[in-house]
């Protein structure tokens, strides 16, 4: 399970899949579905973040690939709370 600081450590391993590829964890590539599982979001939401440039991703063979370190970076930069209850004159 992930830590409070970084929940991105809990990608589920698929049957027959080995996570010991010799590639350091931060250089691993995740599929769109794996990235969505890590963030506990719908894959469409992750795809929208990629489209807006908030998460770095690449289309490789018509499939999205996201570097683990880019997902970690997105998480670290994400706001820690919702700011929807601001007074009407205080929009930033």
N, C-alpha and C positions, 0 to 999 in steps of 0.2 A: 504494500500500500504506500502511496506517496506521503510526503510530509506536509505539514501545514504551509511551509514556504514554497513547496513545489510538488503539486499533485501529479506531475507529468511522469512519475516513475512507475505508474501502475498499468502499463499496456499489457493486455492479456495475450498470452502466448497461444498461437493456434496449434492444433494437433499436428505433430510431426515437424514443427517449426523449431529451429535452433536459434537462440538469441546469441550464441557464442560464435559470431562470424569473424572475430578478430578485429572488428571495427569498433573503435571507442564509442561509448554510448551516445555522446553528443554529436557524432558524425553519422549515426544511423539514419536511414531514411524510413519514414512512416508513410503508409497509404493514407488517403483521405479518411477512411473509416477508422484506422488506428488513431489518427490525430483527433478525430471527433470523440473517440472513446476516452482518450487521455483527458480531454477538456470537458468531457461529459456534455457534449453538444451534439446536435444533429449534423450529419455530414454537409447538408445544404448550408448551414450556418458557417461552418469552417470554409466551405467553398466561397461564400460571400466575403469572408474576411480576406481570403486570398485575392479575390477580384478587386477588393478595395485597397490592397497592398499592405494590410495590417499583419498578415502572416505571409512569409516568403514561401513560395511553392513553385514547382516546375511540372509541366506536363511532359511525361516521358512515356511514349507509346500509348498515347490517349488516356493515361492514368496519372493522377496527381501524386507527386512525391513531395514530402515536407521533411526537411532536416530536423532532427530532434532538437538541436541547439536553437533553431529558428522558432520552434514551438515554445521552448523554454524562455526565449527572449520575449516573445509575445506575452506569455504569462507574467513575466516580471514587469512588463510595461503596462499591464492592464490596470485599470482603476481599482482601488480597494473597496469602493462603495458606490452606491447610486446617488446622484446629485440632482434628482428630478424635483425636489421640493424647495428650490431656490426661490427667493422673492422675485416677482416679475420684472423689476428694474435692474436685476443683478446678473444678466446673462453674460457669460464670458466666452 
